[in-house]
Amino acid sequence: MNFDINNIIRTNIKNLKPYSSARDEFKGEASVYLDANENAFGSPLATSYNRYPDPMAYAVKTRLSQIKGVPPKNIFLGNGSDEAIDILFRSFCNPGVDNVIIVPPTYGMYEVSANINDVELKRVNLTADYQLNLEGIAEAIDKNTKLIFICSPNNPTGNSIHREDIETLLANFNGIVVIDEAYINFSRQKSFIQELTEYANLVVLQTLSKAWGLAALRVGMAFASEEIIEVFNKVKPPYNINEASQQLALEALQNTNQVNDWIKETLKERDQLVINLKNLDFVLDIYPSDANFILVKTTAADAIYNFLVENGIIIRNRNKVELCEGCLRITIGTPQENQTLIETLKSYKG
Ligand SMILES: Cc1ncc(COP(=O)(O)O)c(C=O)c1O
């Protein structure tokens, strides 16, 4: 691998002088703050939010650093990991010139972000068993390929991507390999976070939206080399993680036991749901899952989806997604919700 960030960063971003906020220019404690045009009286709320938050969310990063074993300087926080995905495009891909590779079926935002940023998208489909087509990827790479997105465990298929295949990409690609680990807490596989010191071209995405139960707070993480994180911090909006989210995330991050219990319960429920679904005659296949959802191949995806909607149960219809024909994606719910789903499905007459 011959990775040099100077070869891939956009020139305008390299030369960018980032916005310097009031809170960037004065750090420390003072008794009177008249520097940021805030309302000095307070907020019309029980809690005061009249002051701008820490632009770097340092307290949250420090706590994450303890949990993940990665220094704060290697952590970027985004308004959801979707923001980190967008910032990857804006930092490294010249609109109308560069391209990125995705490996469908996969998470939809890589494509949307590419389109928003006017960046060409190359699709190299996963194989029939939802693994990487390494030869196809090697053929698709050209001198303008900046990013390769790998989602593992993959959404919507649920499986993890073979570690050795990802390592092959990391070792041979001169651009950035993005590994989206949104569902890693449910996986039997190890995170790639520990490989950051090994690969300068690695960006790992994680989120507080899934196992951590904080989707509404919009806190996503990117882990990468210090030089990549510095670029993200230059490009991000100054106060991208709001104060309520910072405070609540920090509080939630003390509660690892609760989250670990939920993960265990989710995995138990996943196993049970698989057993129950297998008994239904319109279920053709259930793909192995390392995530908090399962992909189920059925004889009549659209009809089953509509039937569930009529009964107030919403799942994700993936029937129109290439390589997922006939498939429904079902999130693992509480025991009660899963029971309701199964009871309802038993009453489906195809
Ligand atoms: C694979 C994957 N990555 C990222 C996200 C977005 O996460 P966030 O809520 O952190 O923006 C999702 C959400 O469904 C996802 O499935």
The ligand as an SDF file (V2000), in Angstrom:
LIG
                    3D

 16 16  0  0  0  0  0  0  0  0999 V2000
  -24.8700    0.4970    8.0210 C   0  0  0  0  0  0  0  0  0  0  0  0
  -25.3610    1.7830    8.5760 C   0  0  0  0  0  0  0  0  0  0  0  0
  -24.5160    2.7990    8.7040 N   0  0  0  0  0  0  0  0  0  0  0  0
  -24.9200    3.9800    9.1990 C   0  0  0  0  0  0  0  0  0  0  0  0
  -26.2170    4.1890    9.5830 C   0  0  0  0  0  0  0  0  0  0  0  0
  -26.6240    5.5500   10.0720 C   0  0  0  0  0  0  0  0  0  0  0  0
  -26.3410    5.6750   11.3750 O   0  0  0  0  0  0  0  0  0  0  0  0
  -26.5030    7.0710   12.1500 P   0  0  0  0  0  0  0  0  0  0  0  0
  -27.7980    6.9960   12.8640 O   0  0  0  0  0  0  0  0  0  0  0  0
  -25.3210    7.0960   13.0530 O   0  0  0  0  0  0  0  0  0  0  0  0
  -26.4480    8.1710   11.1250 O   0  0  0  0  0  0  0  0  0  0  0  0
  -27.1420    3.1560    9.4570 C   0  0  0  0  0  0  0  0  0  0  0  0
  -28.5460    3.3670    9.8370 C   0  0  0  0  0  0  0  0  0  0  0  0
  -29.4240    2.6100    9.5890 O   0  0  0  0  0  0  0  0  0  0  0  0
  -26.7020    1.9200    8.9390 C   0  0  0  0  0  0  0  0  0  0  0  0
  -27.5420    0.8900    8.7710 O   0  0  0  0  0  0  0  0  0  0  0  0
  1  2  1  0
  2  3  1  0
  2 15  2  0
  3  4  2  0
  4  5  1  0
  5  6  1  0
  5 12  2  0
  6  7  1  0
  7  8  1  0
  8  9  2  0
  8 10  1  0
  8 11  1  0
 12 13  1  0
 12 15  1  0
 13 14  2  0
 15 16  1  0
M  END
$$$$
